[in-house]
Amino acid sequence: MANGDIVVKDVSIKFNLNQEKIDSLKEYFIKKLKGQISYKEFWALKHVSFSIKSGDRLGILGLNGSGKSTMLKCIAGVLKPSTGYVHREGLLMPMIELGAGFDMQYTGRENVFLYGSVLGFKRDFMKAHYREIVDFAELNDFMDVPLKNYSSGMRSRLGFAIATVVKPDILILDEVLSVGDAKFRKKSENKMMELIEDGTTVLFVSHSLQQVQKICNKALILDHGEMIAFGDIETVSAKYEEIIG
């Protein structure tokens, strides 16, 4: 396999949903010891298989609750499959929950290095790219302000700028091109197109079919955890338009 290749084979993910109303941890342990805890099985993904090659841009389509974000988290390694496996090659950059590694008490400047370390970047690397990050996020006047005083859009812009400072082999995007105002969304999209032109493999979830058609060359459709279509963007887009009416 080449860097950027991904193989998803017979992947299923099961969650056990607690059906009991429990008000405290103590009550939970008492009921568990007495065997009074019951669970309902929920299959978020069911026997999903597909593969993409380095440089492919895959759009994952589906209505709310179809398993799109679960699929991305599984490929990113955040969730472990209940059955099947995922194999990928190369450096992966998951942009699923921008700023998930931020500390709200720290300043923007401190969080650049903190979040960078969460993503696996060395401090010297972050120092060398600090100005580039700040300029892209357009937060020059706010870097010494605690993140608790940032708007959600400002935090997302900073997270996006940090995460895209390196060129990954595989980029995972979950609705992140909707962050910020119209100007920043256009800037984010242009950054993505730069990475795509460099041959980065992209997995992309968006509620905007138009955006998926613009960025992706392949697509798949999930419905209640099952893959009901996979192929070239034109064919799968037409099927998805039928589904959403």
C-alpha positions in Angstrom: 0.0 0.0 0.0 1.1 3.5 -0.8 1.0 6.5 1.6 -2.6 7.8 1.5 -4.3 4.5 0.8 -7.2 3.4 3.0 -8.9 0.0 3.2 -12.1 -0.5 5.3 -13.1 -4.1 5.5 -16.4 -5.4 7.0 -16.5 -2.7 9.7 -19.3 -2.7 12.2 -19.5 -0.7 15.4 -21.8 -1.6 18.3 -22.8 0.7 21.2 -24.6 -0.6 24.3 -27.2 2.0 25.3 -28.2 1.9 29.0 -31.9 1.6 29.3 -32.0 2.4 33.0 -32.6 5.8 34.6 -29.8 6.1 37.1 -29.2 9.2 39.2 -25.8 8.5 40.8 -22.7 6.5 40.4 -23.5 4.7 43.7 -26.9 3.6 42.3 -25.3 2.4 39.1 -22.9 0.1 41.0 -25.6 -1.2 43.2 -27.8 -2.1 40.3 -24.9 -3.5 38.4 -24.0 -5.9 41.3 -27.6 -7.0 41.5 -27.7 -7.6 37.7 -30.4 -4.9 37.3 -28.6 -3.1 34.5 -30.0 -3.8 31.0 -28.6 -2.5 27.7 -30.0 -2.0 24.2 -27.6 -2.8 21.4 -27.2 -0.1 18.8 -25.2 -0.8 15.6 -23.9 2.6 14.4 -22.1 0.9 11.4 -23.0 -2.4 9.8 -20.5 -4.4 7.6 -19.1 -1.4 5.7 -16.4 -2.2 3.2 -14.6 0.1 0.7 -11.1 1.2 -0.3 -9.6 4.4 -1.8 -6.2 5.2 -3.3 -3.8 7.9 -2.5 -5.1 11.2 -3.8 -8.7 10.2 -3.8 -11.2 12.6 -2.2 -14.1 10.7 -0.7 -17.3 12.5 0.3 -19.4 10.7 2.9 -23.1 11.5 2.6 -26.2 10.6 4.7 -28.9 12.1 6.8 -28.4 12.8 10.5 -27.8 9.7 12.5 -26.6 7.7 9.4 -23.2 7.0 10.9 -21.0 9.5 9.0 -19.1 10.9 11.9 -18.7 7.4 13.4 -17.2 6.2 10.2 -14.6 9.1 10.2 -13.8 8.4 13.9 -13.2 4.8 13.1 -10.9 5.5 10.2 -9.1 8.1 12.4 -8.6 5.5 15.1 -10.7 7.3 17.7 -13.2 4.3 17.7 -12.3 0.7 17.5 -14.5 -1.5 15.2 -16.6 -4.2 16.8 -15.9 -6.3 13.7 -13.7 -5.9 10.7 -10.7 -3.6 10.4 -9.3 -0.4 8.9 -5.9 -0.2 7.4 -4.3 3.1 6.3 -0.9 4.3 5.3 0.9 7.6 6.0 0.5 10.6 8.2 -3.2 11.2 9.1 -4.6 14.5 10.2 -8.2 14.2 11.7 -10.1 17.5 11.8 -13.2 16.1 13.4 -13.6 18.2 16.5 -11.5 21.4 16.0 -9.8 22.6 19.1 -10.7 19.5 21.2 -7.3 19.7 22.8 -7.5 23.4 23.7 -7.4 24.6 27.4 -9.9 27.4 27.9 -7.8 28.9 30.7 -4.7 29.3 28.5 -4.1 32.1 26.0 -4.3 31.6 22.2 -0.5 31.7 22.1 -0.2 29.0 24.8 -2.8 26.9 23.0 -0.9 27.0 19.7 1.8 24.9 21.4 -0.5 22.8 23.5 -2.8 21.8 20.6 0.3 21.3 18.4 1.7 18.8 20.9 -1.7 17.0 20.9 -1.5 16.7 17.1 2.1 15.4 17.4 4.0 18.5 16.3 7.3 19.3 18.1 7.7 22.7 19.8 10.4 23.9 17.4 8.1 23.1 14.5 5.3 25.1 16.1 7.7 28.0 16.8 8.8 28.0 13.1 5.2 28.1 11.9 3.7 30.3 14.7 3.4 33.5 12.5 1.8 31.5 9.7 -0.8 30.1 12.0 -1.7 33.4 13.6 -1.9 35.2 10.2 -4.1 32.5 8.7 -6.5 32.5 11.7 -6.6 36.3 11.6 -6.2 36.5 15.4 -3.2 38.8 15.7 -4.8 41.0 18.4 -6.1 38.1 20.5 -3.2 35.7 20.9 -2.5 36.8 24.6 -6.2 36.6 25.5 -7.5 33.4 27.3 -9.5 31.1 25.0 -12.5 31.3 27.4 -13.0 34.8 26.0 -12.9 33.6 22.3 -16.1 33.0 20.4 -16.6 29.5 19.1 -15.7 30.8 15.6 -12.4 32.2 16.8 -11.5 28.9 18.4 -12.4 26.9 15.3 -10.3 29.3 13.1 -7.3 28.8 15.4 -7.8 25.0 15.4 -8.1 24.9 11.6 -4.9 27.0 11.2 -2.9 24.8 13.5 -4.2 21.5 12.0 -3.4 22.5 8.4 0.1 23.8 9.0 1.5 20.4 8.1 0.9 18.5 4.8 -0.7 15.1 5.8 -1.0 12.0 3.6 -4.7 11.7 4.7 -6.9 14.5 5.8 -10.2 13.8 7.6 -12.8 16.6 7.6 -16.1 16.7 9.5 -18.1 19.8 8.6 -15.1 21.9 9.4 -15.4 24.0 6.2 -18.4 25.7 7.8 -16.4 27.5 10.5 -16.1 31.2 10.7 -17.7 33.8 8.4 -18.1 33.6 4.6 -14.6 35.1 4.0 -12.9 32.6 6.3 -14.9 29.7 4.9 -13.6 30.6 1.4 -10.1 30.8 2.8 -10.5 27.4 4.4 -11.8 25.9 1.2 -8.8 27.3 -0.8 -6.4 25.8 1.8 -8.1 22.4 1.3 -7.8 22.7 -2.5 -4.1 23.4 -2.1 -3.7 20.2 -0.1 -5.8 18.3 -2.6 -3.7 19.5 -5.5 -0.6 18.2 -3.6 -2.1 14.7 -3.7 -3.5 14.5 -0.1 -6.2 11.8 0.4 -9.3 13.5 1.7 -12.3 12.0 3.6 -15.0 14.7 3.9 -18.4 14.9 5.6 -20.7 17.8 4.8 -24.4 18.5 4.7 -23.7 20.5 1.5 -23.9 18.2 -1.5 -22.6 21.1 -3.6 -19.5 21.3 -1.5 -18.9 17.6 -1.7 -19.3 17.7 -5.5 -16.8 20.5 -5.7 -14.1 18.8 -3.6 -14.6 15.0 -4.1 -14.1 12.6 -6.9 -15.7 9.7 -5.1 -18.6 9.4 -2.6 -20.5 6.9 -0.4 -23.9 7.0 1.1 -24.6 5.7 4.6 -28.2 5.0 5.8 -28.7 3.8 9.4 -25.1 2.6 9.5 -25.3 0.6 6.2 -23.4 1.6 3.1 -26.0 1.8 0.3 -23.9 3.3 -2.5 -20.2 3.8 -3.3 -18.5 5.0 -6.5 -17.8 8.1 -8.6 -19.1 11.4 -7.4 -21.6 11.9 -10.3 -23.3 8.5 -9.9 -23.5 8.6 -6.1 -24.6 12.3 -6.0 -27.5 11.5 -8.3 -28.6 8.7 -6.0 -28.3 10.9 -3.0 -30.5 13.6 -4.6 -33.2 10.9 -5.2 -33.0 10.0 -1.5 -33.3 13.6 -0.1 -36.0 14.4 -2.7 
